[in-house]
Structure formats: structure tokens, C-alpha cells
Amino acid sequence: MSHEEEIQSEATGLFSSAVGIPDKWQRLWAPHRNSYQAGAERPLPTNNVPCPFCKIPAGDDEDGLIVYRGVHAFVVMNLYPYNPGHLLICAYRHVADLTELTADERIEISDLTVRAMKTLRAVSNPDGFNLGMNQGEQAGAGIAAHIHQHVVPRWKGDANFMPIIGQTKIISQLLEVSRNDLAKNWAD
Ligand SMILES: [Zn+2]
């Protein structure tokens, strides 16, 4: 029996002694995602978690997964990506709402969105993008207090059953590797 088969047989044994009927599916577990969704790692009015988008620019680019620093806004890898290369364009200022941004901030966030698209096209040739801002927690913002624009590259066939049924995304590249690629190839 190979090492993989041993692990599989042990797992099957565990499942068959537990409640429920064992089936043929293997499972991917993402418990870190649960703690994030439950709010353990993100700032909420009800906890004392510091704002990550205020903290990240104070450190270095590799540690914070920063791809590019502008004058009013910066570009960072999303720690909980929906696809490989999922970027966030964040204002440096801790403001929640698009209406609170200055004209200079709005212009730079828009400009960095264009440059993020050019960079991602050069590096990973996506077929399309989802761009957008969730304004308010009820609208889906994970960190509602600090405005950020999502840039999500999309490929044909990337929306398979996994995110729909399993709330699980397969991310094939380490965030550190993606950050290096994108930072090295950042578009003018
Ligand atoms: Zn903040």
C-alpha cells in the first residue's frame, strides 16, 4: 500500500466510523475561510481587530503582498482570492465610501485599475475581468470600513461547480509567486 493509499484508507476508516454514509467524494477543507467569514480576522464594529489596509502599507511589499504603491492608493493581492491574481486597489486613507474620496484618489484608483488589467493580461492572459466595489457589509464588503476596488481576472470555464456547491476555490499559484510576477511586470 502506498503512502497516499494508507492516508486514504485511514480517512475512509474515520468516515465510516462517524455519523453518515461514506461516499466516493474526497473533501477539501478550508477552515481558515470559516474563521474569516465569522469575523475572527477582520475588523468589525464589535471587535478590536486593526484594519489590515491601514496596517499593510507600513510594512514591506513582500510581507504585505503589495504589488504597487501609488501616491494616494496601493495595489495588493487579496489574501482570500476568488481567482489567481485577484487584486485589491486600496486608498491609503481609512474611509469607507466612494463619496468620501477626493478627486485625486478617485482618479488614481481608476488609473491603477487600468494598469492592473494591463499587467494581468500580460502575465496570465485572462479572458475577462470582474471589477467592482462592495459598499457596506450588507453589500458583501469583507472590510467595509476601508474602501477597496476588486480586480478579479476570469478565464473561460473558471466558474465550475466548486465555488457554487463547495464554497471552495482552487488557487493554483502561491500568493507570493503571483505577487512577484505582477510586481515585476507592473504596467505603466
Ligand atoms: Zn483602514
Boltz pocket constraint, residues with backbone or C-beta under 6 A from the ligand:
constraints:
  - pocket:
      binder: B
      contacts: [[A, 51], [A, 52], [A, 53], [A, 54], [A, 55], [A, 92], [A, 93], [A, 94], [A, 95], [A, 145], [A, 146]]
      max_distance: 6.0
